[in-house]
Amino acid sequence: MKKFTRLVLLTVALFSVSFTPYDNDFCGITNTAFQAGEVVTMKVYYSTLGAYIGAGEATFTTTLERFNGKPVYHAVGSGKTYSFFDNFFKVRDRYESYIDTATLLPYKFIRNVDEGGHKIYNNVSFNQKENTAVSTNGVFKVTNCMQDVVSAVYYARNINFDKYKPGDKIPFDMFLDDEVYHLYIRYLGKEKVKTRYGKFNAIKFKPLLIKGTIFEGGEKMNAWVSDDPNHLLLRVESPISVGSIKVDMMGYSNLRYPLTSLVSVR
């Protein structure tokens, strides 16, 4: 399961991020969707022969801290493979973002990963006014209101999805691995979805994916977020280069609102 946690985090961000096509509210929004102290766990299932088995998990946490004298949400995404998959490709990854509480734009992003013994560390500081990102590897020009892969998840949860109609393309930019990615998701509407946690009223998307070693590119993934004020990611399904994956929300605590989208527990 090479690059396991980055796959989970990028998948989460791709399926959660959206920008309004009517105005540029991505450059600052009031947080009404989450609170400090929230914990969410996602579980990844992998299949090559039609039967899905648990491969690993990622956990997202938020705390309220201060960064350079400013209040921030310190959001952390950490992931690991389970012991069985450790025998093939052991992953222990940690991603962090320090997010302005007023605008939900990131000040700093840290990637600290160990994937099959291959270790990567990248520390990125964003200057949103100057449109630059200073990473461990250099200085890079970025576009306006740049997000990282973790901050994008929390920002997107505050978007008003009622502004969209099925079929809309919703563009966004993300800085990852010292590159700016120009992506979009296609909003597909609302429906019920059954996951390994339970049955939910949900909002469905398809993203434009970057062609690479794992994904084939194009709009081949599907994802669902909860149709309630929390806008939690519930499920992702996608073919990959070998087999397919499902990513399900399997646990949560300290949500800002009751998870009213939950119809029944499995």
Buried (B, 14 or more C-beta within 10 A) or exposed (E): BBBBBBBBBBBBBBBBBBBBBEEEBBEBBEBEBBBBEBBBBBBBBBBEEEEBEBBBBBBBBBEEEEBEEEEBBBBBBBBBBBEEBBEEBBBBBBBBBBBBBEBBBBBBBBBBBBBBEEEBEBBBBBEBEEBBBBBEEEEBEBEEBBBBBBBBBBBBBBBEBEBBEEEBEBBBBBBBBBEBBEBBBBBBBBEEBBBBBBBBBBBBBBBBBBEEEBBEEEBBBBBBBBBBBBBBBBBBBBEBEEEBBBBBBBEBEEBBBEBEBBEEEE
